[in-house]
């Protein structure tokens, strides 16, 4: 029997506000342990939370980008549980009336059609601190230590819905996460670096026979730190659940942990053991009222989202869809492309050079476009030099390599390395005649009607000129000399 | 009469005339503590050295400039529930016996900024949970008028210290009557301002939506001066209200002629000690003879106030007290424990007293899945009804007078075995915490040698009227 998956994510995104959610401590990832803490984020007796307005605005921004309804009146609630990384014994989160509800994110489904994945709610909450266990960095210490630098860093939780437009397959799951991350990076509320824990997910998955409308019992999987592990966990879990159903069993509703080493999921707690978090409205924080003016302002200042940029690139620059998708995957690339495009006639060549040449250089250097030394102005000029035939594509690659290393402009490099194309026909003719004279066999073959030796001769010319000749022109000249 | 028996106003005047110094006043209070506090046990910590240092600083300020705040050089006692930087703050609990805050509560900061001399930290029921100051790790506080009797609670130490001349002023906190009731028991003036009037920052939370810091002194005027200092918006407390604070001294002596005073029938029925009823009604008669209009009113939901209070307060407490887990500060069990849960269990079992544990368990139950709607949510609805009762009443009257406590101070241990009896002591005070309204205890004629108090209730953010009526009564009955 064939099965469909029903997949719902709870995605936690750390916001890149300057300060924490309820105090003035700086948000910092690399600081020494407990160097960004205060009475509020360490839960000292008598300390009280004060909402960071910026974080609230970021939540609204995410809600608008993900087509949500913004609740005009919203509340914080306490989620009560004990753990040493949770200094107050409760997490300030949202329960009833979160900031945003009922949105959707469009992806391309497995069938190639557009598909809107439903977003049930987006709420704002504080992150917990971090426990450091003896195995990590404390040597043989018998204690676990706790670092509260991360305590109370703002966290956005984005939740899907089982019953409304859930994700239907593992490939769609990946598409959803990538698109979500892309959008959040575009609106600049988080860097969403997975390896820094800025983008973390728990995932719920259930399976049902294809065509069935009944929801099966689901498992929630925690503890996955990369896309690969998320996909591995889903893969494993889907198979596990199908195996159970195939053998006539039933799937337990439970929480499971992913074991990264073994690549399997293991039971963590059953539904009966699910903790009672005793949510109730936090009496230390007032209801948050969000004015329509603020919503309008955030909407007005909303940067273009990836889909909008992609459409624009296709429409205004005549770029092929696949290239447009690649160019808009990352906001920095998209903006780089647009800056170059405004100074460049041949947009397709430009797109091609960014995707084929620049990406290769970045990849080999394990760098990113933000750190690239080539300013868009110079990149555009290089493309223009190639387009106008002043240098060949091959020289262009050499120049680009040099620009990448030094950040110099293309003209300087061409000048310094005398890479300019040889356009003086007398010089070219002299070189050609010399090569023809040295290669009588090739000449005879050409005269006998073979075409391959032409390329051979051209290669010789290019070598002699160090690539500074226009291949089309050389070919014409060779044929002309031989015909005379 | 020793210096420490005089009021703030009189001392401020003497200081300005150079007739005494802050050091003399402070030493006088410290001497009184030496003489009497072994019995009364109003203080958990006496900060003698810092107090004397602050007194000397205050005296230097006088030398430099006579125009200093009225509080300059005046001893003040601070309830041990308010964080004091560098000075141990126990909250009357074993779990915080070794806790030294790194910061001052906003209210403490404000009195120190005005030059007050912090003489020590006062005894209290653990985390403010109690009505007799018997639930304290430091042992019970006793009533200065008769040490066989309790001082009331939970701010019993603050009230007793002021009553005994161990301090001129005190800061207390009030979650269900904890300033007003001990003030009544000790025969001093104590006011709980409107919720939101004083920043709660640095007040160790018992029930966040009910807790409020207030003033205890020996006269209404002294209370007004202290309120002038501690009230006002604080950006560190979102629930502190950002409105202009009045000068509470300004309208203090306004005539009460024509002022409408409400007497709620539900507060004068069975369960009220007749001696208290007689004295409160006699005080009301005095006000009436001086021009106030007495109007009978009804606050029909009063009977639900105690149950409503114990659902909301315990629910919030169960969450507020979760942070005492032995991980970051305070007491951690020294017993062996094999895992984290065991450490939590032992630390919290040993660190909290029985009343605190009772309320944590009650509150945990109230918030539990399946009970939340029936208890917490219903209590919130009743809370709105209680609030509405007052809104309706205040359409007809300018303030309301009730007894502060249904009973006279009781003997130590008398109600300890019966929590319900103890809870009923707050029957006239909790409604104000539920509705956020200001209320003040003013002393009436004593009964059997024990103090009796009446409660004056005002509209939200109308402490002026409360103070005005209290002051008028004080002036009429000046001995």
Interface residues (C-beta under 8 A of the other chain):
Chain A: X39 X42 X43 X44 X45 X46 X47 X48 X49 X50 X51 X78 X80 X82 X84 X87 X88 X89 X90 X146 X276 X278 X279 X280 X283 X284 X285 X286
Chain B: X82 X83 X89 X91 X96 X99 X101 X102 X103 X105 X200 X201 X202 X203 X204 X205 X207 X208 X209 X235 X236 X237 X238 X239 X315 X316 X318 X319 X321 X322 X323 X324 X325 X327 X328 X329 X340 X341 X344 X364 X367 X368 X369 X372 X376
